[in-house]
């Protein structure tokens, strides 16, 4: 499985990448997409909303299950990846690239202390 070093991870299996423009991109990890199986639908209806860290910002539906998505930071949902609306399988095939889920405007400049490094995330999932 792939776990890019430059990302931060959560215990709920989301990843977050802080961009130079102050925004952040969020998706699910390779581990999460593998556990879910074939993703057939991504439901995000929180664009424009300001949410707290840990709030549900949407869900992914796989062939066998539906899983909530939890926001790793406090912030406003700026946009949804429109490509995954048309091709949800991108979350399976490229979870850290074309399969990103939302872009967020963080409420605070500082990153939360409880985001996991790649090594801490690997330890969490037993890798």
DSSP file (Angstrom, degrees, kcal/mol; ACC not computed):
  #  RESIDUE AA STRUCTURE BP1 BP2  ACC     N-H-->O    O-->H-N    N-H-->O    O-->H-N    TCO  KAPPA ALPHA  PHI   PSI    X-CA   Y-CA   Z-CA
    1    1 A X              0   0    0      0, 0.0     2,-0.4     0, 0.0    30,-0.0   0.000 360.0 360.0 360.0 154.9    0.0    0.0    0.0
    2    2 A X        +     0   0    0      2,-0.0    28,-0.5     1,-0.0     2,-0.3  -0.815 360.0 171.8-103.0 133.0    1.0    3.5   -0.7
    3    3 A X        -     0   0    0     -2,-0.4   119,-0.1    27,-0.1   115,-0.0  -0.759  26.4-141.3-140.4  91.0    1.4    6.2    2.1
    4    4 A X    >   -     0   0    0     -2,-0.3     3,-1.1     1,-0.1    -2,-0.0  -0.253   7.1-140.1 -57.7 135.4    2.9    9.5    0.8
    5    5 A X  T 3  S+     0   0    0      1,-0.2   113,-0.3   112,-0.1    -1,-0.1   0.807  96.1  62.2 -64.1 -33.4    5.3   11.0    3.4
    6    6 A X  T 3  S+     0   0    0    111,-0.1    -1,-0.2   112,-0.0     2,-0.2   0.558  91.9  83.2 -77.2  -6.3    4.2   14.6    2.7
    7    7 A X    <   -     0   0    0     -3,-1.1     2,-0.3    10,-0.1   111,-0.3  -0.538  69.6-136.8 -94.4 161.2    0.6   14.0    3.9
    8    8 A X  E     -A   16   0A   0      8,-2.3     8,-2.4    -2,-0.2     2,-0.3  -0.854  23.2-153.2-110.0 154.4   -0.9   13.9    7.4
    9    9 A X  E     -AB  15 116A   0    107,-2.3   107,-3.7    -2,-0.3     2,-0.3  -0.826   4.5-142.7-128.9 161.5   -3.3   11.1    8.4
   10   10 A X    >   -     0   0    0      4,-1.9     3,-1.5    -2,-0.3   105,-0.1  -0.810  29.4-115.4-120.6 164.4   -6.2   10.6   10.8
   11   11 A X  T 3  S+     0   0    0     -2,-0.3    -1,-0.1     1,-0.3   104,-0.0   0.665 116.7  62.2 -69.6 -15.7   -7.3    7.7   12.9
   12   12 A X  T 3  S-     0   0    0      2,-0.1    -1,-0.3    58,-0.1    58,-0.2   0.319 121.4-107.0 -92.2   7.4  -10.5    7.7   10.8
   13   13 A X  S <  S+     0   0    0     -3,-1.5    16,-2.5     1,-0.3     2,-0.3   0.737  75.9 130.8  75.4  27.3   -8.4    6.9    7.7
   14   14 A X  E     - C   0  28A   0     14,-0.2    -4,-1.9    18,-0.1     2,-0.3  -0.754  43.2-148.7 -97.8 156.8   -8.6   10.3    6.0
   15   15 A X  E     -AC   9  27A   0     12,-2.5    12,-1.7    -2,-0.3     2,-0.4  -0.881   8.1-161.3-118.3 158.1   -5.5   12.1    4.7
   16   16 A X  E     -AC   8  26A   0     -8,-2.4    -8,-2.3    -2,-0.3     2,-0.5  -1.000   6.0-165.5-141.2 138.6   -4.9   15.8    4.5
   17   17 A X  E     - C   0  25A   0      8,-2.5     8,-2.6    -2,-0.4     2,-0.5  -0.986  16.1-143.0-125.0 121.4   -2.4   17.9    2.4
   18   18 A X  E     - C   0  24A   0     -2,-0.5     6,-0.2     6,-0.2     2,-0.2  -0.739  21.6-146.8 -86.0 124.8   -1.9   21.5    3.3
   19   19 A X    >   -     0   0    0      4,-2.9     3,-1.6    -2,-0.5    -1,-0.0  -0.478  21.8-114.7 -92.3 160.5   -1.3   23.6    0.2
   20   20 A X  T 3  S+     0   0    0      1,-0.3    -1,-0.1    -2,-0.2     4,-0.0   0.771 113.6  62.5 -63.5 -27.3    0.9   26.7   -0.3
   21   21 A X  T 3  S-     0   0    0      1,-0.1    -1,-0.3     2,-0.0     3,-0.1   0.421 122.2-102.8 -81.4   3.7   -2.2   28.9   -0.8
   22   22 A X  S <  S+     0   0    0     -3,-1.6    84,-0.7     1,-0.4    -2,-0.1   0.305  87.9 112.6  94.5  -9.4   -3.5   28.1    2.7
   23   23 A X  E     - D   0 105A   0     82,-0.2    -4,-2.9    -5,-0.1    -1,-0.4  -0.323  55.0-141.8 -85.8 175.9   -6.1   25.6    1.6
   24   24 A X  E     -CD  18 104A   0     80,-2.3    80,-3.4    -6,-0.2     2,-0.4  -0.995   1.6-143.2-139.9 145.3   -6.1   21.9    2.4
   25   25 A X  E     -CD  17 103A   0     -8,-2.6    -8,-2.5    -2,-0.3     2,-0.4  -0.897  18.3-164.0-109.7 138.6   -7.1   18.9    0.3
   26   26 A X  E     +CD  16 102A   0     76,-2.8    75,-2.5    -2,-0.4    76,-1.7  -0.948  19.7 143.0-126.4 142.5   -8.7   15.9    2.0
   27   27 A X  E     -C   15   0A   0    -12,-1.7   -12,-2.5    -2,-0.4     2,-0.3  -0.862  47.1 -84.9-153.3-171.2   -9.3   12.3    0.8
   28   28 A X  E     -C   14   0A   0     71,-0.3   -14,-0.2   -14,-0.3   -15,-0.1  -0.794  46.5-105.7-106.4 154.9   -9.3    8.7    2.1
   29   29 A X     >  -     0   0    0    -16,-2.5     4,-2.5    -2,-0.3     5,-0.2  -0.211  24.4-111.4 -75.6 164.5   -6.2    6.6    2.5
   30   30 A X  H  > S+     0   0    0    -28,-0.5     4,-2.1     1,-0.2     5,-0.2   0.887 121.3  54.5 -58.6 -40.7   -5.2    3.7    0.3
   31   31 A X  H  > S+     0   0    0    -29,-0.2     4,-2.4     2,-0.2    -1,-0.2   0.932 108.4  48.4 -59.0 -47.0   -5.9    1.5    3.3
   32   32 A X  H  > S+     0   0    0      1,-0.2     4,-2.4   -19,-0.2    -2,-0.2   0.929 111.6  47.4 -62.6 -47.3   -9.4    2.8    3.6
   33   33 A X  H  X S+     0   0    0     -4,-2.5     4,-1.9     1,-0.2    -1,-0.2   0.878 112.2  51.6 -64.4 -34.7  -10.3    2.4   -0.1
   34   34 A X  H  < S+     0   0    0     -4,-2.1    -1,-0.2    -5,-0.2    -2,-0.2   0.911 111.2  47.0 -65.6 -42.7   -8.9   -1.1    0.0
   35   35 A X  H  < S+     0   0    0     -4,-2.4    -2,-0.2     1,-0.2    -1,-0.2   0.868 113.6  48.5 -66.5 -37.3  -11.0   -2.0    3.1
   36   36 A X  H  < S-     0   0    0     -4,-2.4    28,-0.5     1,-0.2    29,-0.2   0.855  97.3-153.0 -71.9 -35.4  -14.2   -0.5    1.5
   37   37 A X     <  +     0   0    0     -4,-1.9     2,-0.3    -5,-0.2    -1,-0.2  -0.581  56.0   8.1  90.0-159.9  -13.8   -2.2   -1.8
   38   38 A X  S    S-     0   0    0     -2,-0.2    25,-1.6     1,-0.1     2,-0.5  -0.381  72.7-143.6 -64.0 116.0  -15.2   -0.8   -5.1
   39   39 A X  E     +G   62   0B   0     -2,-0.3    23,-0.3    23,-0.2    53,-0.2  -0.691  25.2 171.9 -84.1 127.7  -16.5    2.7   -4.5
   40   40 A X  E     +     0   0B   0     21,-2.9     2,-0.3    -2,-0.5    48,-0.2   0.558  62.1  18.5-112.8 -13.7  -19.6    3.4   -6.5
   41   41 A X  E     -G   61   0B   0     20,-1.6    20,-3.6    47,-0.1     2,-0.5  -0.961  51.8-158.8-161.1 139.0  -20.8    6.8   -5.1
   42   42 A X  E     -G   60   0B   0     -2,-0.3     2,-0.6    18,-0.2    18,-0.2  -0.991  14.6-162.4-120.7 124.5  -19.4    9.7   -3.2
   43   43 A X  E     +G   59   0B   0     16,-3.0    16,-2.2    -2,-0.5     2,-0.5  -0.908  19.2 160.8-114.7 107.6  -22.0   12.0   -1.5
   44   44 A X        +     0   0    0     -2,-0.6    14,-0.2    14,-0.2     3,-0.1  -0.982   8.0 156.0-126.2 117.9  -20.8   15.4   -0.4
   45   45 A X        +     0   0    0     -2,-0.5    13,-0.1    12,-0.4    -1,-0.1  -0.059  52.6  90.5-129.4  33.2  -23.4   18.1    0.3
   46   46 A X    >   +     0   0    0     11,-0.4     3,-2.3     3,-0.1    31,-0.4   0.239  45.5 140.2-114.9  12.0  -21.4   20.4    2.6
   47   47 A X  T 3  S+     0   0    0      1,-0.3    31,-0.2    -3,-0.1     3,-0.1  -0.354  76.5  18.9 -59.5 132.7  -19.8   22.8    0.2
   48   48 A X  T 3  S+     0   0    0     29,-3.4     2,-0.3     1,-0.3    -1,-0.3   0.302 100.2 119.6  89.2  -8.7  -19.9   26.3    1.7
   49   49 A X    <   -     0   0    0     -3,-2.3    28,-2.4    28,-0.2     2,-0.6  -0.683  60.0-136.7 -92.1 143.1  -20.4   25.0    5.2
   50   50 A X  E     -E   76   0A   0     -2,-0.3     2,-0.3    26,-0.2    26,-0.3  -0.878  31.7-175.3 -94.8 125.4  -18.0   25.6    8.1
   51   51 A X  E     -E   75   0A   0     24,-3.1    24,-2.2    -2,-0.6     2,-0.2  -0.840  22.5-117.6-122.9 156.6  -17.6   22.5   10.0
   52   52 A X    >   -     0   0    0     -2,-0.3     3,-2.1    22,-0.2    19,-0.3  -0.523  47.6 -82.5 -85.7 158.5  -15.8   21.5   13.2
   53   53 A X  T 3  S+     0   0    0      1,-0.3    19,-0.2    -2,-0.2    21,-0.1  -0.407 119.7  23.8 -58.4 132.3  -12.9   19.0   13.3
   54   54 A X  T 3  S+     0   0    0     17,-3.5    -1,-0.3     1,-0.3    18,-0.1   0.294  90.0 134.6  91.6  -9.5  -14.4   15.5   13.4
   55   55 A X    <   -     0   0    0     -3,-2.1    16,-2.9    16,-0.2     2,-0.5  -0.389  65.1-106.2 -68.9 150.4  -17.7   16.5   11.8
   56   56 A X  E     + H   0  70B   0     14,-0.2    14,-0.2     1,-0.1    -1,-0.1  -0.670  37.4 177.0 -75.5 125.0  -19.1   14.3    9.0
   57   57 A X  E     -     0   0B   0     12,-2.4   -11,-0.4    -2,-0.5   -12,-0.4   0.436  60.9 -44.9-109.0  -1.8  -18.6   16.1    5.7
   58   58 A X  E     - H   0  69B   0     11,-0.8    11,-2.8   -14,-0.2     2,-0.3  -0.981  57.8-106.8 166.5-165.8  -20.0   13.4    3.5
   59   59 A X  E     -GH  43  68B   0    -16,-2.2   -16,-3.0    -2,-0.3     2,-0.4  -0.986   9.3-137.9-150.8 158.9  -19.9    9.7    2.8
   60   60 A X  E     -GH  42  67B   0      7,-2.6     7,-2.8    -2,-0.3     2,-0.6  -0.973  17.1-150.6-118.5 137.5  -18.6    7.1    0.3
   61   61 A X  E     -GH  41  66B   0    -20,-3.6   -21,-2.9    -2,-0.4   -20,-1.6  -0.929  14.9-176.7-110.7 124.3  -20.7    4.2   -0.8
   62   62 A X  E     -G   39   0B   0      3,-3.5   -23,-0.2    -2,-0.6   -25,-0.1  -0.577  46.0 -93.0-107.0 175.9  -19.0    1.0   -1.8
   63   63 A X  S    S+     0   0    0    -25,-1.6   -26,-0.1     1,-0.2   -24,-0.1   0.876 124.6  26.7 -56.8 -38.6  -20.6   -2.1   -3.2
   64   64 A X  S    S+     0   0    0    -28,-0.5     2,-0.3   -26,-0.1    -1,-0.2   0.637 126.5   9.9-101.5 -16.6  -21.0   -3.6    0.3
   65   65 A X        -     0   0    0    -29,-0.2    -3,-3.5     2,-0.0     2,-0.4  -0.956  55.9-124.8-157.4 166.5  -21.2   -0.6    2.7
   66   66 A X  E     -H   61   0B   0     -2,-0.3     2,-0.4    -5,-0.2    -5,-0.2  -0.985  27.4-166.6-120.3 136.6  -21.5    3.1    3.3
   67   67 A X  E     -H   60   0B   0     -7,-2.8    -7,-2.6    -2,-0.4     2,-0.1  -0.985  16.8-127.4-128.8 132.4  -18.9    5.0    5.3
   68   68 A X  E     -H   59   0B   0     -2,-0.4     2,-0.5    -9,-0.2    -9,-0.3  -0.398  19.0-135.5 -71.0 152.3  -19.0    8.5    6.7
   69   69 A X  E     -H   58   0B   0    -11,-2.8   -12,-2.4    -2,-0.1   -11,-0.8  -0.945  16.4-153.2-110.5 130.6  -16.2   10.9    6.0
   70   70 A X  E     -H   56   0B   0     -2,-0.5     2,-0.4   -14,-0.2   -14,-0.2  -0.887  17.4-121.6-110.8 132.3  -14.8   12.9    8.9
   71   71 A X        -     0   0    0    -16,-2.9   -17,-3.5    -2,-0.4   -16,-0.2  -0.554  15.0-153.9 -72.5 124.8  -13.2   16.3    8.6
   72   72 A X  S    S+     0   0    0     -2,-0.4     2,-0.3   -19,-0.2    -1,-0.1   0.630  75.4  24.8 -77.5 -11.9   -9.6   16.2   10.0
   73   73 A X  S    S-     0   0    0    -21,-0.1     2,-0.4   -18,-0.1   -19,-0.2  -0.931  89.5 -95.4-141.9 163.8   -9.5   20.0   10.8
   74   74 A X  S    S+     0   0    0     -2,-0.3    33,-2.7   -21,-0.1    34,-0.5  -0.688  72.0 101.2 -78.5 135.5  -12.0   22.8   11.5
   75   75 A X  E     -EF  51 106A   0    -24,-2.2   -24,-3.1    -2,-0.4     2,-0.4  -0.985  68.1 -69.5 171.0-178.2  -12.8   24.7    8.3
   76   76 A X  E     -EF  50 105A   0     29,-2.2    29,-2.9    -2,-0.3     2,-0.7  -0.844  40.6-123.8-102.4 132.8  -15.0   25.6    5.4
   77   77 A X  E     + F   0 104A   0    -28,-2.4   -29,-3.4   -31,-0.4    27,-0.2  -0.662  31.9 178.9 -74.5 114.4  -15.6   23.1    2.6
   78   78 A X  E     -     0   0A   0     25,-2.6     2,-0.3    -2,-0.7    26,-0.2   0.878  55.9 -13.7 -86.7 -42.7  -14.6   25.1   -0.5
   79   79 A X  E     - F   0 103A   0     24,-1.4    24,-2.4   -32,-0.1     2,-0.4  -0.994  52.4-128.6-159.4 159.7  -15.2   22.5   -3.2
   80   80 A X  E     - F   0 102A   0     -2,-0.3     2,-0.9    22,-0.2    22,-0.2  -0.876  39.8-104.9-108.9 145.1  -15.8   18.9   -4.1
   81   81 A X    >>  -     0   0    0     20,-2.5     3,-0.9    -2,-0.4     4,-0.7  -0.597  31.6-162.6 -68.0 104.8  -13.7   17.0   -6.7
   82   82 A X  H 3> S+     0   0    0     -2,-0.9     4,-1.2     1,-0.2     3,-0.4   0.753  82.5  68.5 -66.3 -23.1  -16.2   17.0   -9.6
   83   83 A X  H 3> S+     0   0    0      1,-0.2     4,-2.6     2,-0.2    -1,-0.2   0.867  96.8  52.0 -64.3 -35.2  -14.2   14.2  -11.3
   84   84 A X  H <4 S+     0   0    0     -3,-0.9    -1,-0.2     1,-0.2   -42,-0.2   0.707 100.4  62.6 -77.4 -16.8  -15.2   11.7   -8.5
   85   85 A X  H  < S+     0   0    0     -4,-0.7     3,-0.3    -3,-0.4    -1,-0.2   0.898 115.6  32.1 -67.9 -38.6  -18.9   12.6   -9.0
   86   86 A X  H  < S+     0   0    0     -4,-1.2     2,-0.3     1,-0.2    -2,-0.2   0.826 137.6  23.8 -82.8 -35.4  -18.6   11.2  -12.5
   87   87 A X    ><  +     0   0    0     -4,-2.6     3,-2.2    -5,-0.2    -1,-0.2  -0.650  62.8 171.9-134.8  75.0  -16.0    8.5  -11.8
   88   88 A X  T >  S+     0   0    0     -3,-0.3     3,-1.9     1,-0.3     4,-0.4   0.729  72.1  77.3 -60.3 -20.9  -16.1    7.5   -8.1
   89   89 A X  T >> S+     0   0    0      1,-0.3     4,-2.5     2,-0.2     3,-0.9   0.670  73.8  79.9 -64.4 -14.8  -13.7    4.6   -8.9
   90   90 A X  H <> S+     0   0    0     -3,-2.2     4,-2.6     1,-0.3     9,-0.3   0.812  83.4  62.8 -59.4 -29.0  -10.9    7.3   -8.9
   91   91 A X  H <4 S+     0   0    0     -3,-1.9    -1,-0.3    -4,-0.2     4,-0.2   0.842 110.0  40.1 -64.5 -32.1  -11.0    7.1   -5.1
   92   92 A X  H <4 S+     0   0    0     -3,-0.9     3,-0.4    -4,-0.4    -2,-0.2   0.906 121.4  39.8 -79.1 -45.0   -9.9    3.4   -5.5
   93   93 A X  H  < S+     0   0    0     -4,-2.5    -2,-0.2     1,-0.2    -3,-0.2   0.779 135.4  12.4 -82.0 -26.4   -7.4    3.8   -8.3
   94   94 A X    ><> +     0   0    0     -4,-2.6     5,-2.6    -5,-0.2     3,-1.3  -0.425  66.3 164.7-148.3  65.8   -5.7    7.0   -7.3
   95   95 A X  T 3 5S+     0   0    0     -3,-0.4   -67,-0.2     1,-0.3     6,-0.1   0.743  81.6  41.1 -62.6 -24.5   -6.7    7.9   -3.7
   96   96 A X  T 3 5S+     0   0    0      4,-0.1    -1,-0.3   -69,-0.1    -5,-0.1   0.462 126.9  25.4-101.6  -2.3   -3.9   10.5   -3.2
   97   97 A X  T X 5S+     0   0    0     -3,-1.3     3,-1.6    -7,-0.2    -3,-0.1   0.372 131.9   5.4-121.5-105.5   -4.2   12.1   -6.7
   98   98 A X  T 3 5S+     0   0    0      1,-0.3    -3,-0.1    -8,-0.1    -7,-0.1   0.667 123.5  65.2 -62.8 -17.2   -7.2   12.2   -8.9
   99   99 A X  T 3 < +     0   0    0     -5,-2.6   -71,-0.3    -9,-0.3    -1,-0.3   0.186  68.3 134.3 -95.0  17.3   -9.3   10.6   -6.2
  100  100 A X    <   -     0   0    0     -3,-1.6   -73,-0.2    -6,-0.1   -16,-0.2  -0.258  42.0-155.3 -59.5 157.7   -9.1   13.5   -3.7
  101  101 A X        +     0   0    0    -75,-2.5   -20,-2.5     1,-0.3     2,-0.3   0.881  54.6   1.1-108.3 -55.7  -12.5   14.4   -2.2
  102  102 A X  E     -DF  26  80A   0    -76,-1.7   -76,-2.8   -22,-0.2     2,-0.4  -0.944  50.6-135.8-137.5 158.2  -12.8   18.0   -0.9
  103  103 A X  E     -DF  25  79A   0    -24,-2.4   -25,-2.6    -2,-0.3   -24,-1.4  -0.939  29.2-163.6-109.6 138.1  -10.8   21.2   -0.7
  104  104 A X  E     -DF  24  77A   0    -80,-3.4   -80,-2.3    -2,-0.4     2,-0.7  -0.924  22.8-140.7-126.4 143.8  -11.0   23.0    2.7
  105  105 A X  E     -DF  23  76A   0    -29,-2.9   -29,-2.2    -2,-0.3   -82,-0.2  -0.916  36.5-131.1 -98.4 106.7  -10.3   26.5    4.0
  106  106 A X  E     - F   0  75A   0     -2,-0.7   -31,-0.3   -84,-0.7     5,-0.0  -0.266   3.7-143.6 -60.7 142.9   -8.7   25.8    7.4
  107  107 A X  S    S+     0   0    0    -33,-2.7     2,-0.3     1,-0.1   -32,-0.2   0.719  86.6  39.0 -75.9 -22.2  -10.2   27.9   10.3
  108  108 A X  S    S-     0   0    0    -34,-0.5     4,-0.1     2,-0.2    -1,-0.1  -0.958  71.7-138.2-131.3 147.2   -6.7   28.1   11.9
  109  109 A X  S    S+     0   0    0     -2,-0.3     2,-0.2     2,-0.1    -1,-0.1   0.851  84.4  79.6 -71.0 -34.8   -3.2   28.6   10.4
  110  110 A X  S    S-     0   0    0      1,-0.1     2,-0.3    -4,-0.0    -2,-0.2  -0.507  83.9-122.3 -78.0 141.1   -1.7   26.0   12.8
  111  111 A X        -     0   0    0     -2,-0.2    -1,-0.1     1,-0.1    -2,-0.1  -0.599  36.1-100.3 -78.0 141.5   -2.1   22.3   12.0
  112  112 A X    >   -     0   0    0     -2,-0.3     3,-1.0     1,-0.1    -1,-0.1  -0.298  23.6-131.4 -60.2 146.2   -3.7   20.2   14.8
  113  113 A X  T 3  S+     0   0    0      1,-0.2    -1,-0.1    -3,-0.1    -2,-0.0   0.702  99.1  65.1 -71.7 -20.1   -1.3   18.3   16.9
  114  114 A X  T 3   +     0   0    0      2,-0.1    -1,-0.2  -104,-0.0     2,-0.2   0.393  69.8 114.1 -92.4   6.7   -3.2   15.0   16.6
  115  115 A X    <   -     0   0    0     -3,-1.0     2,-0.3  -105,-0.1  -105,-0.2  -0.541  67.9-122.0 -70.8 144.5   -2.7   14.5   12.9
  116  116 A X  B     -B    9   0A   0   -107,-3.7  -107,-2.3    -2,-0.2     2,-0.1  -0.652  10.0-131.9 -95.1 142.9   -0.6   11.4   12.3
  117  117 A X     >  -     0   0    0     -2,-0.3     4,-2.4  -109,-0.2     5,-0.2  -0.340  39.3 -99.4 -73.9 169.3    2.7   11.2   10.5
  118  118 A X  H  > S+     0   0    0   -113,-0.3     4,-2.5  -111,-0.3     5,-0.2   0.896 125.5  50.5 -60.7 -39.4    3.0    8.4    7.9
  119  119 A X  H  > S+     0   0    0      2,-0.2     4,-2.0     1,-0.2    -1,-0.2   0.911 110.7  48.0 -66.1 -41.8    4.9    6.2   10.4
  120  120 A X  H  > S+     0   0    0      2,-0.2     4,-2.0     1,-0.2    -1,-0.2   0.879 112.6  49.6 -65.6 -37.4    2.3    6.7   13.1
  121  121 A X  H  X S+     0   0    0     -4,-2.4     4,-1.9     2,-0.2    -2,-0.2   0.920 109.1  51.3 -67.7 -42.8   -0.5    5.9   10.6
  122  122 A X  H  <>S+     0   0    0     -4,-2.5     5,-3.4     1,-0.2     4,-0.5   0.894 110.0  50.3 -59.8 -39.3    1.3    2.7    9.5
  123  123 A X  H ><5S+     0   0    0     -4,-2.0     3,-0.9     3,-0.2    -1,-0.2   0.903 106.7  55.8 -64.3 -40.9    1.6    1.7   13.1
  124  124 A X  H 3<5S+     0   0    0     -4,-2.0    -2,-0.2     1,-0.2    -1,-0.2   0.885 114.1  38.5 -57.7 -41.5   -2.2    2.4   13.6
  125  125 A X  T 3<5S-     0   0    0     -4,-1.9    -1,-0.2    -5,-0.1    -2,-0.2   0.386 117.6-109.1 -95.7   4.5   -3.1    0.0   10.8
  126  126 A X  T < 5       0   0    0     -3,-0.9    -3,-0.2    -4,-0.5    -4,-0.1   0.829 360.0 360.0  77.1  32.4   -0.4   -2.6   11.6
  127  127 A X      <       0   0    0     -5,-3.4    -4,-0.2    -6,-0.2    -5,-0.1   0.412 360.0 360.0 -97.0 360.0    1.8   -2.0    8.6
